[in-house]
Amino acid sequence: MINGLPALRSASAQYAYPLRLRSLASPSSRASIGPTTRCSRSVQSQAWQPLRPPNPSELPKPKARVQKPPFLRRKWVRRFLVFGLGLGAAYELDKHLNAAALMRSARTFRTGLLIGLDYKANFRAHPWTGTIEELHARNAERVFNLLRYNGGLYLKIGQAIAMQSAILPPEFQKMFAKMFDDAPQNEWAEVERVIREDFGKSPEEVFGVSFRGEPGKGVMEKTARASASVAQVHWARLPDGREVAVKVQKREIAQQVGWDLWAFKVVAKAYTWWFDIPMYSLVPYITERLMLETDFENEADNAEDMRRLVAGEPRLNGRVYIPQVYRELSSKRIMTAEWIEGVRLWDKEAVTNSWRGGWHHGSPGAGGTKLPPMPLNNTNFDPNVPEDAPKNDLLKPNRLAWRGPSGTGGLGLSFKHVMTTIVDLFSAQMFLWGIVHCDPHPGNIFIRRLPDGSPEVVLIDHGLYIRMSPEFRHQYSLFWKSLLAFDNATIKEVVSEWGINNPDIFASATLMRPYKGGDRSTENVLRKSPKGKDQQERAFEMQSKARDGIKQILGDEKKWPRELIFIGRNLRIVQGNNQFLGSPVNRIKITGLWASRALAESRDLSFAQRWRNWVKHLRFRAVLVLSDVVFLWSRVRQVLGVGRGMEEDIEAQMRVMAKDFGVELNHGVFEG
């Protein structure tokens, strides 16, 4: 080697090796090369070419630049805004054109779902959250809030529930006790609009009244005298001197009623399936009755039928009065009837306090006499009063002179005579005529004093009625008579035809006291109650048995008479009225006597059948002497201060029986 060239080559190879290894070897070959592997240098075999730009035709198409649109033009933002605007528009249209019917239905479904889920999850001996009492309390509040916010027909449904709330848990009873407050009244502009829509004329033209004091015209109050869930009542005096009550349906009811009843059906259908309670088959009949209650032409028909029936019954004519309806001033949403001056049944002091209206004088309008003419309070029309001064909207004369200068006087009547007339009236409706007023609460009953000092009962609000077929009316009369005669075979035969599986429970529910004449199957169930379990487990099992009892009463849904729903409501309210007045009469005996008498007087039976029934009726009256003895003993105990009256004693027995079923009875729905 010249000048040590091999040594230099050897040294340069040592430094070039790592470079060649990194640049020329593939990843797989790198892995296999060891420290002693000898790599040869690669030789560039291609000729050198200068760099040339690529042919544009060979390049791929350029991609468009992605540029985000402004925020308000983005797709999801636009969809959200359109949805929100649509929802808002639907809300406003529903509110102003549909009386918020859709929102009310949505609120109903939401509340129904919450209550259903809550009971499905927590109705057990040991709920997931709290106790059974707390479960009832929060759901009672949900129901109450729903009825209060929705108003209208929902308030009427709430009042119907309140009448039957004695069988509900105490938490529901407390909530529904508030359902009898007056509903808020609509403004006069809404009332005038309804009158114009139904008659095509203004109130001045329809009723011949003037709001400016024109001579020869009648007058009408723009402020309602009473306001309920469906309608409100205005006083008016027509040009001919007649004083009338103008009942005007609230304008939103016509738009809401269809949606409200549909929502009620949907919730009832869901609960029937969810909780396995056979109740939906009753819903169409209930909704049909409620729908008819918003038809004032139907109410006018009912009032005229009842007025005719009372006038033709010597045992009631002169004791009961039905106000006259003026059909020429009535329509589907407006009913004009005779104005009634009287005392509401719930005003105990006004009924019983001493009479100060003069000897052989009756209260204003009693007996169908014309109201005494009195000058109107015409401060509205006084020309000396400036136009911008506050006006007096209440024009009706005050006719309370019979209460004396101090205003503490009353009708001077006995509750016994008053309540006897009331029970007679509704017993005749059930057993004699088969046309039953199903809303006889104290607000719908006026009391007046006749010149001879006897009471006159005035029945108003004839919207909710049921009509019984002759066959069912005969069966119901026979059933009631058999209850008081302990004719268990007949009771079982009748209720079996109605599809009821447990005669004892149904008999107790009808009498509203424990029935002692059956096979004692109810008492046998109570004896088997689990005494050794804790309070929560016992309450759960007893409430479950109450639900099973409802199933036994309903039995065969196809056979079950729908009329029993509202007849039971009537009986319950009349019982509450009697109890509210201190149990002055033997309500059960009076009802039973009318049932037996109706069997003897029924024109649907042959002469031979009626004759046999008369003989049975006389025997039946003799049997009822025992009932008189029980009632007399109850009255003696009440006078001596050791008892509270027959209805209270009956209720005490029912409370004991009901408590074993996990139900706490509370009949004081009219108090407060």
C-alpha positions in Angstrom: 0.0 0.0 0.0 1.3 3.4 -0.9 1.5 5.9 1.9 -0.7 3.7 4.3 -3.8 3.9 2.0 -5.3 0.5 3.3 -5.1 1.7 6.8 -7.0 4.9 5.9 -9.6 2.9 3.9 -10.0 0.7 6.9 -10.5 3.6 9.2 -13.0 5.3 6.9 -15.0 2.1 6.7 -15.4 2.0 10.4 -17.2 5.4 10.3 -19.2 4.7 7.1 -20.7 1.5 8.3 -23.3 3.0 10.6 -24.3 5.5 8.0 -24.7 2.9 5.2 -26.6 0.7 7.6 -29.1 3.4 8.6 -29.6 4.7 5.0 -29.6 1.6 2.9 -30.8 -1.3 5.0 -34.5 -2.0 5.2 -36.1 -2.4 8.6 -36.3 -6.2 8.1 -32.6 -6.4 7.1 -31.6 -4.2 9.9 -33.0 -6.6 12.3 -31.0 -9.4 10.9 -27.6 -7.6 10.7 -25.3 -8.5 13.4 -22.1 -6.7 14.6 -19.9 -8.8 12.4 -22.0 -8.5 9.2 -20.2 -6.8 6.3 -22.3 -4.5 4.1 -21.3 -3.5 0.6 -21.7 0.1 -0.7 -24.6 0.7 -3.1 -23.8 2.2 -6.5 -26.0 4.8 -8.2 -26.7 3.4 -11.7 -29.2 6.0 -13.1 -28.0 9.0 -15.1 -28.4 12.4 -13.5 -31.5 14.4 -14.7 -32.3 17.9 -13.9 -35.4 18.7 -11.7 -38.5 19.4 -13.7 -42.0 20.6 -12.5 -44.9 18.1 -12.5 -47.4 18.1 -15.4 -50.6 19.9 -14.1 -52.8 17.3 -15.9 -51.2 14.6 -13.8 -52.0 16.3 -10.5 -55.2 15.4 -8.5 -58.1 17.8 -8.4 -57.7 20.4 -5.7 -60.0 20.1 -2.6 -62.4 22.9 -1.8 -61.5 24.9 1.3 -63.8 24.0 4.2 -65.2 27.3 5.6 -67.7 27.2 8.5 -70.8 29.3 8.0 -71.9 32.0 10.4 -73.3 30.7 13.7 -77.0 31.5 12.9 -76.7 29.8 9.5 -75.5 26.4 10.8 -77.9 23.5 10.2 -78.4 22.4 13.8 -78.9 26.0 14.9 -81.5 26.6 12.2 -83.4 23.4 13.1 -83.3 24.3 16.8 -84.7 27.8 16.1 -87.4 26.5 13.8 -88.4 23.9 16.4 -88.5 26.6 19.1 -90.4 29.0 17.0 -92.9 26.3 16.0 -93.3 25.3 19.7 -93.9 28.9 20.7 -96.4 29.5 17.9 -98.2 26.3 18.9 -98.3 27.4 22.5 -99.7 30.8 21.6 -102.3 29.4 19.2 -103.3 26.8 21.7 -103.6 29.5 24.4 -105.6 32.0 22.5 -107.5 29.9 20.0 -107.9 26.6 21.8 -108.2 27.8 25.5 -104.9 26.0 26.3 -106.5 22.6 25.8 -103.3 21.0 24.5 -101.2 22.3 27.4 -103.8 21.2 29.9 -103.7 17.7 28.3 -99.9 17.6 28.4 -100.0 18.6 32.0 -102.5 15.8 32.7 -100.3 13.2 31.0 -97.2 14.4 32.8 -98.9 14.3 36.2 -100.5 10.9 35.5 -97.2 9.4 34.5 -95.5 10.7 37.6 -98.2 9.4 39.9 -98.3 6.0 38.1 -94.5 5.6 38.3 -94.5 6.7 41.9 -97.2 4.1 43.0 -95.7 1.4 40.8 -92.3 1.8 42.5 -93.3 2.6 46.1 -96.7 1.1 46.8 -95.3 -1.7 48.9 -94.9 -2.5 52.6 -91.6 -0.7 52.7 -91.4 1.9 49.9 -88.1 2.9 48.3 -88.7 6.5 49.4 -90.4 7.4 52.7 -93.6 5.7 53.9 -97.0 4.9 52.4 -98.5 8.0 54.1 -95.8 10.2 52.4 -96.5 8.4 49.1 -100.3 9.3 49.3 -99.5 12.9 50.5 -97.2 13.8 47.6 -99.5 12.3 45.0 -102.6 14.0 46.5 -100.7 17.3 46.2 -99.9 16.5 42.5 -103.6 15.8 41.8 -104.7 18.9 43.6 -102.3 21.1 41.7 -103.3 19.6 38.4 -107.0 20.3 39.1 -106.3 23.8 40.3 -104.1 24.8 37.4 -106.3 23.3 34.7 -109.6 24.6 36.2 -112.8 24.3 34.3 -114.1 20.8 34.0 -111.2 19.6 36.1 -112.6 21.4 39.1 -115.9 19.6 38.6 -114.1 16.3 38.5 -112.2 17.3 41.6 -115.5 18.1 43.4 -116.9 14.7 42.3 -113.8 13.0 43.8 -114.2 15.1 47.0 -117.7 13.8 47.4 -116.3 10.3 47.4 -113.1 11.1 49.2 -114.3 9.3 52.4 -112.9 6.1 50.9 -109.6 7.7 49.9 -106.5 7.9 52.1 -106.6 10.7 54.7 -103.9 12.6 52.7 -106.3 12.9 49.7 -109.2 13.8 52.0 -107.4 16.8 53.3 -106.5 18.0 49.9 -109.9 17.6 48.3 -111.6 19.4 51.2 -110.5 22.6 49.4 -112.4 21.8 46.2 -115.6 23.5 47.2 -114.3 27.1 47.1 -115.9 29.3 44.5 -114.2 29.3 41.2 -112.9 32.7 39.8 -115.5 34.4 37.5 -114.8 35.5 34.0 -114.9 39.2 33.0 -118.1 40.7 31.6 -116.5 41.0 28.2 -116.3 37.2 28.0 -119.9 36.8 29.2 -121.1 39.3 26.6 -119.2 37.4 23.9 -120.9 34.1 24.8 -124.4 35.8 24.6 -123.6 37.3 21.3 -122.3 34.0 19.9 -125.4 32.0 21.0 -128.1 34.6 20.2 -126.5 36.8 17.6 -127.5 39.9 19.7 -126.2 41.9 22.6 -127.3 41.2 26.2 -129.3 44.5 26.1 -131.3 43.2 23.1 -131.7 39.6 24.4 -132.9 40.4 27.9 -134.3 43.9 27.2 -132.0 45.5 29.8 -130.1 48.8 29.9 -126.8 49.5 31.6 -127.5 53.3 31.3 -130.8 53.5 33.2 -133.1 53.9 30.2 -136.8 54.1 31.2 -138.9 51.0 30.4 -135.8 48.7 30.3 -134.8 46.0 32.7 -131.4 45.9 34.5 -128.7 43.3 34.8 -125.7 42.9 37.0 -122.3 42.5 35.3 -120.8 41.0 38.4 -121.7 37.4 38.9 -123.6 36.4 42.0 -122.0 32.9 42.0 -119.2 31.3 40.0 -118.6 27.6 39.6 -116.2 25.5 37.6 -118.3 25.5 34.4 -120.6 28.6 34.6 -121.4 31.7 36.5 -124.8 33.2 37.4 -125.9 36.8 36.9 -129.0 38.5 38.4 -131.3 40.4 36.1 -134.8 42.0 36.2 -136.6 41.9 32.9 -138.8 44.7 31.6 -141.9 42.9 32.7 -140.7 42.7 36.3 -139.6 39.1 36.4 -136.3 38.5 38.3 -134.2 35.9 36.7 -130.9 34.0 37.2 -128.9 34.0 33.9 -126.5 31.1 34.0 -123.7 31.7 31.4 -121.2 29.0 30.6 -117.6 30.1 30.7 -116.5 30.6 27.1 -113.4 28.4 27.3 -115.4 25.3 28.4 -116.7 24.5 24.9 -113.1 24.4 23.6 -111.7 22.5 26.6 -114.3 19.9 27.3 -113.5 17.6 24.4 -109.8 17.6 25.1 -110.3 17.3 28.9 -112.5 14.2 28.6 -110.2 12.7 26.0 -107.2 13.1 28.4 -109.3 11.6 31.2 -110.0 8.6 29.1 -106.4 8.1 28.1 -105.2 8.2 31.8 -108.0 5.9 32.9 -107.1 3.4 30.1 -103.5 3.5 31.1 -104.2 3.0 34.8 -106.7 0.2 34.1 -103.9 -1.7 32.4 -101.1 -0.6 34.7 -102.8 -1.4 38.0 -105.1 -4.1 36.9 -108.3 -2.4 38.1 -111.3 -3.0 35.9 -112.6 0.6 35.7 -112.2 1.7 32.1 -115.5 0.2 31.0 -117.2 2.8 33.3 -115.3 5.7 31.8 -117.4 6.2 28.6 -120.6 6.5 30.7 -119.0 9.0 33.1 -117.7 11.2 30.3 -121.0 11.1 28.6 -122.7 12.4 31.8 -120.1 15.1 32.2 -120.4 16.2 28.6 -124.2 16.5 29.0 -123.6 18.7 32.1 -122.1 21.3 29.8 -125.3 21.3 27.6 -127.7 23.8 29.1 -130.5 22.6 26.9 -130.2 19.2 28.5 -130.3 20.9 31.9 -133.4 22.8 31.0 -135.1 19.5 29.9 -134.2 17.9 33.2 -135.5 20.8 35.2 -138.8 20.9 33.4 -139.2 17.1 33.8 -138.5 17.3 37.5 -140.9 20.3 37.9 -143.7 18.3 36.2 -143.0 15.1 38.3 -143.0 17.1 41.6 -146.2 18.9 40.7 -147.9 15.6 40.0 -146.9 13.9 43.3 -149.2 14.8 46.2 -146.7 13.7 48.8 -144.1 16.3 47.5 -146.2 19.0 45.8 -146.1 22.1 48.1 -143.0 20.8 49.9 -140.6 20.9 47.0 -140.2 23.6 44.4 -138.3 23.5 41.1 -137.6 26.9 39.5 -139.2 27.7 36.1 -137.0 27.8 33.1 -137.5 30.5 30.5 -136.7 28.7 27.2 -137.0 31.8 25.0 -134.1 33.2 26.9 -132.0 30.0 27.0 -129.6 28.3 24.6 -127.0 25.6 24.6 -124.6 27.7 26.8 -127.1 30.0 28.5 -130.0 29.1 30.8 -132.4 31.7 32.2 -134.5 30.6 35.1 -136.6 32.0 37.9 -134.5 33.8 40.5 -134.7 32.1 43.9 -134.5 34.0 47.2 -133.7 31.4 49.9 -131.2 30.1 52.5 -128.6 27.6 51.5 -128.8 24.3 53.3 -125.3 24.8 54.8 -126.4 28.0 56.7 -127.6 26.2 59.8 -128.3 29.4 61.9 -130.3 31.0 59.1 -132.5 27.9 58.9 -133.1 27.4 62.6 -133.0 30.9 64.2 -136.3 32.5 65.3 -138.6 33.8 62.6 -139.1 37.5 62.6 -140.9 38.0 59.4 -144.5 38.3 60.8 -147.4 35.9 61.6 -148.6 33.9 58.6 -145.9 35.3 56.4 -143.4 33.3 54.4 -140.0 34.1 53.2 -139.7 36.0 49.9 -140.8 33.9 46.9 -141.9 30.9 49.0 -144.6 28.8 47.4 -144.0 30.2 43.9 -145.4 33.6 44.9 -143.9 36.6 43.1 -141.1 38.4 44.8 -142.2 41.6 46.5 -141.5 44.7 44.4 -138.8 46.8 45.8 -137.0 49.8 44.4 -133.6 49.1 42.8 -130.4 50.5 44.1 -130.1 53.0 41.2 -126.8 54.6 42.2 -125.5 53.6 38.9 -128.0 55.8 37.1 -128.1 58.8 39.4 -127.5 61.8 37.1 -125.9 63.7 40.0 -123.1 61.1 40.2 -120.1 62.0 38.0 -119.5 59.5 35.2 -116.0 58.7 36.4 -117.2 57.9 40.0 -117.0 54.2 41.1 -120.1 52.4 40.1 -122.2 49.9 42.1 -122.4 46.7 40.0 -124.8 44.9 42.5 -128.3 46.1 41.8 -130.4 43.3 43.3 -132.7 44.5 46.1 -131.8 43.2 49.6 -134.8 41.2 50.9 -133.5 40.2 54.4 -136.0 42.2 56.4 -137.4 38.9 57.8 -134.2 38.4 59.8 -135.1 41.4 61.9 -133.3 44.7 62.6 -130.3 43.0 64.1 -130.0 40.5 61.2 -129.8 37.5 63.6 -133.2 36.0 62.8 -133.9 32.9 60.7 -136.5 30.8 59.1 -137.5 29.2 62.4 -137.6 25.7 60.9 -136.8 22.2 62.2 -134.0 20.3 60.6 -136.1 17.1 61.0 -138.8 18.5 58.7 -136.2 19.9 56.2 -134.3 16.7 56.0 -137.4 14.5 55.8 -138.5 16.4 52.7 -135.0 16.1 51.1 -134.9 12.3 51.7 -138.4 12.0 50.4 -137.6 13.9 47.2 -134.5 11.9 46.3 -136.1 8.5 47.3 -139.0 9.3 44.9 -136.6 10.1 42.2 -134.8 6.8 42.6 -137.7 4.4 43.2 -140.8 6.0 41.8 -139.7 8.0 38.8 -136.3 6.7 37.8 -134.9 10.2 37.1 -132.2 11.1 39.7 -130.5 14.4 40.4 -126.9 13.3 41.1 -125.5 16.5 42.6 -127.6 17.4 45.6 -124.9 19.0 47.7 -125.9 21.8 50.1 -125.1 24.6 47.6 -127.8 23.3 45.2 -130.5 23.2 47.9 -132.3 26.3 49.0 -134.7 26.4 52.0 -137.7 28.8 52.3 -140.4 29.2 54.9 -144.1 28.8 53.8 -146.8 31.0 55.3 -148.0 28.1 57.5 -144.5 27.7 59.0 -143.4 24.6 57.2 -140.3 24.3 55.1 -140.1 24.4 51.3 -137.1 22.8 49.6 -135.9 24.4 46.3 -133.7 22.2 44.1 -131.5 23.9 41.5 -128.6 22.9 39.1 -130.2 20.1 37.1 -127.3 19.3 34.8 -126.1 16.0 36.2 -129.0 13.5 36.0 -129.3 9.7 35.3 -132.3 8.0 33.9 -133.1 4.4 35.1 -134.8 1.8 32.9 -138.0 0.4 34.5 -136.3 -3.0 34.9 -133.3 -1.6 36.7 -135.5 0.7 38.9 -137.6 -2.4 39.9 -134.4 -4.3 40.8 -133.0 -1.4 42.7 -136.2 -1.0 44.7 -136.2 -4.7 45.5 -132.6 -4.6 46.5 -133.1 -1.8 49.0 -136.2 -3.4 50.5 -134.3 -6.7 50.9 -131.4 -4.9 52.7 -133.7 -3.7 55.5 -135.6 -7.1 55.6 -132.3 -9.1 55.7 -133.5 -11.0 52.6 -130.1 -12.4 51.7 -131.3 -14.7 49.0 -133.0 -11.8 47.1 -129.9 -9.6 47.6 -127.6 -12.3 46.2 -130.0 -12.9 43.3 -130.2 -9.2 42.4 -126.5 -8.3 42.7 -125.5 -11.5 40.7 -127.6 -10.1 37.8 -125.5 -7.0 38.1 -122.2 -8.9 37.9 -121.2 -8.2 41.6 -119.3 -11.0 43.2 -119.5 -9.9 46.9 -123.0 -9.0 48.1 -121.8 -8.2 51.7 -119.3 -5.5 50.6 -121.8 -4.0 48.1 -124.6 -4.0 50.7 -122.3 -2.2 53.2 -121.3 0.3 50.6 -125.0 1.0 49.7 -126.1 1.4 53.3 -122.9 3.2 54.3 -122.8 1.0 57.4 -121.7 -2.6 58.0 -124.3 -5.0 56.7 -125.0 -7.6 59.4 -127.4 -9.9 57.6 -125.1 -11.5 55.0 -122.8 -14.5 55.2 -120.3 -12.4 57.2 -117.7 -13.0 54.5 -116.3 -9.5 55.0 -115.9 -10.0 58.7 -114.2 -13.3 58.0 -111.6 -11.6 55.8 -111.0 -9.1 58.6 -110.4 -11.8 61.2 -107.6 -13.1 59.0 -105.9 -9.8 59.0 -102.2 -10.1 59.8 -102.0 -8.9 63.5 -98.3 -9.7 64.0 -96.8 -7.6 61.2 -95.5 -4.1 61.6 -97.7 -1.1 60.9 -96.3 -0.5 57.3 -96.8 -4.1 56.3 -100.3 -4.2 57.7 -101.3 -0.9 56.0 -100.0 -2.2 52.7 -101.9 -5.5 53.0 -105.1 -3.9 54.1 -105.0 -1.3 51.2 -104.3 -4.2 48.8 -107.4 -5.9 50.1 -109.4 -2.7 49.6 -108.4 -2.8 46.0 -109.4 -6.4 45.7 -112.8 -5.4 47.3 -113.3 -2.9 44.5 -112.6 -5.7 41.9 -115.2 -7.9 43.7 -117.8 -5.1 43.6 -117.2 -4.4 39.9 -117.2 -8.1 39.1 -118.4 -8.6 35.6 -118.0 -5.2 33.9 -120.4 -6.1 31.1 -123.3 -6.7 33.6 -122.5 -3.9 36.0 -125.2 -1.1 35.8 -123.5 2.1 35.1 -126.2 4.0 36.8 -124.9 2.7 40.2 -122.0 5.1 39.9 -124.1 8.2 40.2 -126.8 6.7 42.4 -124.1 5.9 44.9 -123.0 9.5 44.6 -126.5 10.8 45.4 -126.8 8.5 48.4 -123.5 9.6 49.7 -124.3 13.3 49.4 -127.7 12.9 51.0 -126.1 10.9 53.9 -123.6 13.7 54.2 -126.4 16.3 54.4 -128.2 14.4 57.1 -125.0 14.0 59.1 -124.1 17.7 58.6 -127.4 18.7 60.1 -127.0 16.4 63.1 -128.7 13.2 61.9 -132.3 14.5 62.5 -134.0 11.7 60.6 -133.8 8.0 60.1 -132.6 8.3 56.5 -132.3 4.5 55.9 -135.8 3.8 57.0 -137.3 6.6 54.9 -135.4 5.3 51.8 -136.5 1.7 52.4 -140.1 2.7 52.8 -140.1 4.5 49.5 -138.5 1.5 47.9 -141.2 -0.8 49.2 -144.0 1.6 48.3 -142.6 2.0 44.8 -142.9 -1.8 44.3 -146.5 -1.6 45.3 -147.3 1.4 43.1 -145.3 0.6 40.0 -147.3 0.9 36.8 -144.9 -1.4 35.1 -146.3 -4.4 37.1 -149.6 -6.2 36.7 -152.5 -5.6 39.1 -151.9 -8.9 40.8 -148.2 -8.2 41.3 -149.0 -4.8 42.8 -151.6 -6.2 45.2 -149.1 -8.8 46.5 -146.5 -6.1 46.9 -149.0 -4.0 48.9 -149.4 -6.9 51.3 -145.6 -7.3 51.6 -145.3 -3.5 52.1 -147.6 -3.6 55.1 -145.6 -6.4 56.6 -142.4 -4.5 55.8 -143.6 -1.4 57.7 -144.3 -3.6 60.7 -140.7 -4.9 60.5 -139.3 -1.4 60.4 -140.6 -0.7 63.9 -137.3 -2.2 65.1 -135.5 0.5 63.0 -137.6 3.2 64.8 -136.5 1.8 68.2 -132.8 1.9 67.2 -133.2 5.5 65.9 -135.1 6.6 69.0 -132.4 5.1 71.3 -129.8 7.0 69.2 -131.7 10.3 69.6 -132.1 9.8 73.3 -128.3 9.2 73.6 -127.7 12.3 71.5 -130.0 14.5 73.7 -128.3 13.2 76.9 -124.9 14.0 75.4 -123.6 10.5 75.4 -124.1 9.9 71.7 -123.8 12.0 68.5 -126.7 10.8 66.5 -127.6 7.8 64.2 -125.5 8.9 61.3 -122.5 9.4 63.5 -123.0 6.0 65.1 -123.3 4.4 61.7 -120.2 6.2 60.6 -118.3 5.0 63.7 -119.1 1.4 62.8 -118.1 1.9 59.2 -114.8 3.5 60.3 -113.9 0.4 62.4 -114.7 -1.9 59.4 -113.0 0.4 56.9 -109.8 0.8 59.0 -109.3 -3.0 58.8 -109.3 -2.5 55.1 -106.6 0.2 55.4 -109.1 3.1 54.7 -109.8 5.9 57.1 -113.3 7.3 56.5 -113.9 11.0 56.7 -117.4 12.2 55.9 -117.0 15.9 56.9 -116.8 17.1 53.3 -119.2 19.9 53.8 -117.6 21.4 56.9 -115.3 24.4 56.9 
